[in-house]
Amino acid sequence: MLAAVLLAALPAQEPAGIALDVAVALTMEERQVVHNARILVRDGRIEQVGRRAEVALPDGYTLYDFHDSYAWPGAVDLHSHVHSGGFGDTNDMVHPDNPELRVLDTIVPGNGDFRDALASGVTLVNSIPGSGTNISGAGALVRMIPTDVVDEAVMRSPGSVKVAQGYNPERDGGDLGESRMGMWWMLRWFLARGAEAAEGDLYDHPEIAHVGGIFQQRYPFLVHTAGGRDVYGTVRMFALEAGVPVIVSHGSFSGYVVGEAVARVGTPLNVGPRNFDFNFNAMARIQGLVEGYESTGNTDISVQTDSPVIPQEDYLLQAAMAERLGASTWTALEAINVKPARQILVEDQVGRLVPGLQADIVISAGQPLDPRHPVQLVLIEGAVVYDIRDGQRF
Amino acid sequence: MMLSLATLVFAVLPQEPVSAPVVYKAAKVYTADEAGMIDRGVIVVQDGKILWAGREKDVEIEDGIEVVDLGNVWLVPGMIEPHNHVAGSLSDLNDNVYLTNPEFRTHDLLEPRNAMLQDAVAGGVTTALLIPGSGSNMGGFGMVVKTSSDTIEDMVVRSPGSLKVAQAGNPERYSFGVGRAMMNWNTRNTLTEGLDWAAAYREGKVPFDPRYEGFIGLENHTVPVSVHTQMYQVVMQTLVMQVQELGLKSFVDHGTFDGFRNAPLAAELGVPVMNGPRQFYFDRANSRIVGCAAGWDSVDGLILGYNTDAPVIPQEELPLQAALGVRYGAGDAEAALKGLTANAAIALLIEDVSGRLVPGLDADFVAWTGDPVDPRNSVLAAWVRGKKVYDVEEDGQRF
């Protein structure tokens, strides 16, 4: 009886750390690989990454021994629409431009698509509105944790503001916005409004606040754009003229033909989900898109699913196919973690296995881009949220 | 033992050769046979056939013989797609006249070098079984074809290639109330009638009947039945009715959902399973996914392969089916590759034609940048009957 009283009076025990033993740790920090690695995790953060022989196991840490496996940072997909679980809740096409809308109100955290994503090693997605209008609203960065509470899952809102430059948002009824002249005039007009709003308190301008936040450098535009004309049009309008953070998303068709010009500016590229061009190069040849951008000097390249266009859990296969079609191994590997994290401006939080970053860690039976190997364990913010021993989901 | 090429020619080729032998060297040669994977291997090809495959150091290559050093590549047998609808025109899939239509054949549908066949070659798939759809219980007779040739005559490996039976799960005629009991009775009835006719025809007791012509091969076991079948009870019916009762050389196509629960019986009967294109089953009772191929592979000795049901899954993505099979627990990488080559040949009864790199078989082989089952690797060049039919340098990468 006394013992029970004593125990009840003690403060709740601090949750101890976690140690992960793996064969290979892909840190994704300057392409460093640690063999026979031990990763220590505490308080939701990565504490230490090193060779097992040099990292002692602290008292009280729970050891997960996967000494034949790979560890890598949780994958980050910047282009996803499955926030409410499948199709739907992507477009409110009220005006040609709707910067006031946000996906935050539509997210169903822990939905089936997100759980599939988690089982594939995706830990963070940028949930965004569709491309039905030129500005369709603010997205949100959503963690793939199995929770029912939106605010626990959302890492940042807005994650980005979605712009569609062409090839979808055209107003075919004949009013303003039927061609790129009208659509792009409206975009420039909203950019000017956003720049003005950023000078003051954004709460005074709710209808343009999401765009104003970009001029305060807090998050980027993510622009649905494709083909050489539009890809460079995006670079010109957002990076060169407005000087705001912007991500070229898709960049498909023959977008790579302006690869050298994009590389000179250094604009981030978020390529896919179509991984090749066949029809637009006039040669009836398969041209790998990532290879097309890489070979013209671009180094800031991520891939994407446009889920549900490609199932969210097939995100890593996008990088594998980029490699098949000519991209280098490291470019393909970086395209799913460190590069997208940097592009969406959260590189100080996720995307690499380095001390201090959020412990979003995936363990798989082999190299992450080889789909023969299933994911075995996933940690998000230091908590085990998927374990294949409880049942394989993907 | 050191082999000389001159002695090989007479041992393998049935008649005096008309062309000179060519030696292909590669860092890795996968035979899909007992020799398995050979490091620093060679294959010797003459008159479209494989003369020999083995270690480079075990063969003596006389001066003057053409040697093609492919370098740091994997040389593997051309893959075999055992369930395919794209070798002809996509609209010619089903003539649903009766519940069973054994008089139809895909021979009339072939379209050489169509775009999808070219994708198949670029993906390392050199042989396919073109079959009718599953709109009726018996869609007709399919054919085994090479995917690369310019003429129908060159494409055909065997016609009829198989009888297509759809056991259930598509051919139901819901508006007329035809269910599994009627379908099973009627399918068994047509099979029995056809086999009876073929046996009588063999003995000269009945006149020729074009409706049952294809049954000649079924009855003498040179033509298999490729069976669209899935789920426990339906696969069970395939095994019991067609193999145990009627003695047919049937193989399980699809085999999805919980069909793998028949794995012990299929292994005992020696019935090959060409799994796919769906690679997992959602077990609702336990709220978990189960790998279909892994379920089949849980029994020793089962002959396991994969299909795409192209165009359901593009034919060039055949190895991705095997990759997902491995991901969900079916064997290892080598088992997957064997499933796509040697095991598919067993199912199609073309073991003596292709599927392995062994003497006497067609020289259908493909040079890959690495293991074909890992989709980061791609095809560098493909040969069919010893003739190069795709080269990424000359043709550009197609897949």
Boltz contact constraints between the chains, C-beta under 6 A:
constraints:
  - contact:
      token1: [A, 285]
      token2: [B, 396]
      max_distance: 6.0
  - contact:
      token1: [A, 286]
      token2: [B, 397]
      max_distance: 6.0
  - contact:
      token1: [A, 286]
      token2: [B, 398]
      max_distance: 6.0
  - contact:
      token1: [A, 320]
      token2: [B, 375]
      max_distance: 6.0
  - contact:
      token1: [A, 320]
      token2: [B, 376]
      max_distance: 6.0
  - contact:
      token1: [A, 323]
      token2: [B, 376]
      max_distance: 6.0
  - contact:
      token1: [A, 324]
      token2: [B, 375]
      max_distance: 6.0
  - contact:
      token1: [A, 324]
      token2: [B, 376]
      max_distance: 6.0
  - contact:
      token1: [A, 324]
      token2: [B, 378]
      max_distance: 6.0
  - contact:
      token1: [A, 370]
      token2: [B, 374]
      max_distance: 6.0
  - contact:
      token1: [A, 371]
      token2: [B, 323]
      max_distance: 6.0
  - contact:
      token1: [A, 371]
      token2: [B, 327]
      max_distance: 6.0
  - contact:
      token1: [A, 372]
      token2: [B, 323]
      max_distance: 6.0
  - contact:
      token1: [A, 372]
      token2: [B, 326]
      max_distance: 6.0
  - contact:
      token1: [A, 372]
      token2: [B, 327]
      max_distance: 6.0
  - contact:
      token1: [A, 374]
      token2: [B, 327]
      max_distance: 6.0
  - contact:
      token1: [A, 391]
      token2: [B, 288]
      max_distance: 6.0
